Each structure stands twice: as structure tokens, then as C-alpha cells.
Amino acid sequence: ICGNTKMYNAIPILKIAISLTISAPGAGKGTQADLLAKKLGLIHFDTGKYLEKLLHSSLAEKDSVLKREQINFDTGKLTTPKWILGQARREAERIAASGSGLVFSGSPRTLYETFGDDMEEGLAGALSRLYGKENVYFIKLDIDEETTLERNSKRMVCSVERFPILTKEDEERCKALGGSPEKRKALDTPEIIRERLKEYRERTFPMIEQLKKEGYNVIQVDGRPMPEEVFKSILKKLNLS
């Protein structure tokens, strides 16, 4: 079980690492990560999709650790930081070993996952070791909570490849694949979205200032416009437009 690791024939292939996880739920992290992967030849590891698949597999019903994480995930709480850090770091090392750049949507999400401790290497340190600190970027897509609630409540994906339905073209592409638009998941209810926003404010948002203090590249982009406009802004701030 893994995230979306399909390679795209984009030129050039950049040896960089990007994380969009310091953005609120519904900011468009997965959409922008997909666009970056296609444009820059990166591998996109979508932690949310990875967790949704793993934690709702038959394996989760037999494993006490996975069952614990399933309960966290399904109630809008963050999965245990030490556990998900190990999963994300392993994927980063695997992707880097293949010679590819990567983009995360969903990792890291807490100070511990980002910086680790005396016993565990954080994901920021791992990415710096694998790609060089100057080639590691953290992107924050800025949206207000009202927009977050509206987007999450209305999110639709294709029933086949699970890509987001944002435009008429997306809908036609889905139909051509034999699929149809459907609600993303049961987690997108107002109550659970508010819980996810609370987790974001208390556990993810504090990462931003610490990343800046430690000299990481932190890019902030207005996440409210249409996805293609947000993408252009990201490329411009990465000096890749």
C-alpha cells in the first residue's frame, strides 16, 4: 500500500522536496501536489490517501496499532506523530534512493513530525539530508476557515482514480475513465472538519515559525483563487514559472 507514486515524463526532473502540509484542510494541498508532480517530474506521496487506504484495509482490523490509528483518522484527529513520522520518512528515503524529487501532501503535520527529538530524526532533517536543505520547500496555502468549511463540505472526487472534480474538464475525464463524481469521504462533515481545523491550529500551524527560525524555505501563497492561478503563484515563488 502506498501513495500516488506514478512518474510523469516532465522535463526537467528536479531533485527537490516540497511539502504542502502546513496548510489547513481543504486548502488544495493534494491538487497542487498533483500539479507540481506532473510539471516538475516529482513523485507525489499523498499521506491522506495512503492512510485512508491502509487504515480501512482488512489488515487494520487485525492490527491493534492500525486500529488505534483508524479511530484517530476517522474522528478527525491526527494520527500518532511517531508512527506517521516513521511511515513518511521511509517513503522519503525510498523515493530519494530512486533518484527522484518528491512532493508531500499531508506530511509533516506537527512539530514532532517536522523536527523529531533526540531519538527520532524529524522529516525536515531527513529531507535536508536526502536533498540538501536549500532544495527543501514548505508551502502554505492561505485560506480562511469559512472557505475551508465550504470546500470540505462540497468536495467531490472521481470514483475511479479518486482525483478531485474541480472543473467540467475533470468531470468529463472521470466519465471517460468509466467513473462518476462522488462525495470524497465521510470525514467531510462540518463537525469533523471543525475538529480537523482545531488540530491544525494547535498542532500544525506552530511549525511555520519554527521552520522559518531554522532557515527553511517557507513559501506562502493565497489559496483562494482557482487551482490553476494558485499553481502559477507557487511556480513563481519557486522561481519556476
N, C-alpha and C positions, 0 to 999 in steps of 0.2 A: 504494500500500500504506500503510495507516495503522492506528492502534489503534482501539479502540472509541469512535467519536465520535458515537454516537446520542444525540440530545437527548431528554430526558424532560420531560413537562409538569408539573413540580413548581413550587409557588409557595411562597415567593418564589424567584426566581433570584438567587443570591448571587454577587457579584463577588469571589470569594475563590479562593486557590490552595492546594491541600493536597497534600502528598507523604507517602506511607506507606512510602517505600523504606528508611528506617533500621531496618527490621525484618528479622529473619532469614528465610531461605527457609522457606515453609510456615507463616508466622505468620498468613496470611489477608489479605495486602495486597490482592489482586485482589478478593476477596469484599467486603471493607469499602469499597474504592473504588467498586465497583458500587452498593453500598447508599447511599453518600454521593451518588453521581451522581444516582440516582433520587430521593432525598429532597430534595436541595438544588438540583436543576436544573443540575448541573455536567456538563462533558464529561470522561469518563474516558479518559485515554491510558494504555493498558497497554503499557509498554515491552517486557515479555517476549513478549507476543503479537505485537507489531509486529516484534520481532527474529526470532521463530520463523518468521513468515510470510516476511519479507524474506530471511533467510539460508538458507531452504530453497526459495527460488524458483529458476526457471531462470536468472534474472539473476545469482544468486550463483555459478553455475558458469562465468560468462564474465567476472566482475569479480574481479581479484586482491585488492582491498581487502575485498570482501564474503566472498570465500573465506577470507581470514585470519580475519575476524570469525566466520565459521561454525565454524571449528576451535575458537576460544576458547569459543564458546557451547556447542558440543556436548560439550566436556570439562569443563564446569562452571566455567570461568574467566570473569572479567569481560571484556566486550568492551573494546576500546581506549578509554580515557576521552575523549580529544579527539574521536574520531569520534562516539561516542554522545552527547556533550555537544552537538555541532552538531545532531544529529537531534532531541534533546529540546527544545533552545532554539527551533529552528524551529517545532516543534509548539506550544510555549507561545505564541509570538508570533502564530501563525495563529489559535489559539483565543481569545486575548485580543482580537485585532482583530475577532473576530466578536461581541464584547460578552459572552462567556460566561465563567463561572468554570470552573476545571478541577481535576481530581484526578489525580495521577500515582501509578501503582503500578509502581515499577521505576526511577525517576529522581528525583534523582541518587543515585549509589551510592559515590562516592569523594570525598575532599577536593577533588581537582582538578575533578571534575564539579560539585561544590557551589559552590566559591569561585573557580575559574578561576585565571588568573595575569595578568601584565601585558599579555599579548597576547589572552587569551580571557576573555570575561565568563562567570562561573560561573552555574549555573542559579538559585541562591539570589538573586544580584544581578539576574538577568533577571526573575524573578518579582516581586521588590520593585519594579523599575522599571515592570512592567506592571500590578501590582495594588496596590502600596503595601505596605511591609514589615509594617505592622500587620495586613494581611489575608492573610499567608502563614503557613501552619502545617505543621510537620513532626510526623508522628505515629509513635511507636514502639510496636509491638505486642510486648509482652514474653512470650516463651515459652522454655522450656529446650530444650537440644539434643536430649534424648531425645524430647520431643514433636515437634520438628522432623523427626527421622528417621522417626518413626512416621507422621506426617501425609503427608510426601512419598512414602513408600513405598506408601501406600494411596489417594492422590488419584485421584479419578475425575471425568471431565467428560462432558458431553453431546456425542455425536458430531456434532450438528448445529450448535449455536451456541457450543459449547465452554465453557458456563458450568459451574461446579463442582456436582457432585452431593453435597450435604451432608445432605439430608433426603428423606423419602419424597415430599414435595411436589415437590422438584426432579426426582426420578426420573419422577414422573407427568407433569410439564411436558415433560420431554425426550421421553417416549413420545408425547405429544400432538403434538409437532413432527415426529414420524417418526424420531426418533433413538433412541439407546440409550447407556447408560453405558459408558465405556471408560477404560482407564488413560490418564492425562494425557499422558505422553510418556516416551521412553526415558531422558531425563535423570534421572528419579526412581528411580535405583538407589542403594543405600547408599554405594557408592564415590564417585559423582558428588555426592551430597548432602553427604558429608563434605568434599569439595573446595569446594563452594559455601559451606559453613559456615566453612571456613578463610578463604576470600576475604572473607566477611562480617566475621569477627573482625578481620582485618588491614587491610581497605580501606574497609569501610563503617562499622563501629562508631565509629572515631575522629571521624567527622563530628559526632556528637552533642554532645560537649563544646564543639567549636568553634562550632557553631550557637548554643549557649547563651551562649557568651562574646560573640558578635557580636549578641546581643539578639533572636534569632529566637524565635518561639513554638514551643517543643518540648513536645509532649504525650506522656506515657507511659501506656499502658493495658494491663491484663492481657489477653493474647491467648489464654488457655487456655479460657475458657468457650465456650458455643455462640455462633455468629456473631451472633445477634440480641441477646444480652447484651453482647457486645463492642461492638456498634454503639450500644446505649443509652449505654454508658460514654463512647464517643467523642463523641456528641452532647452529653452532659452537660458534658464537659470543654471542648467548643467553645461552651458556653452556648447550645446549640441544641436541647436536649431538650424 
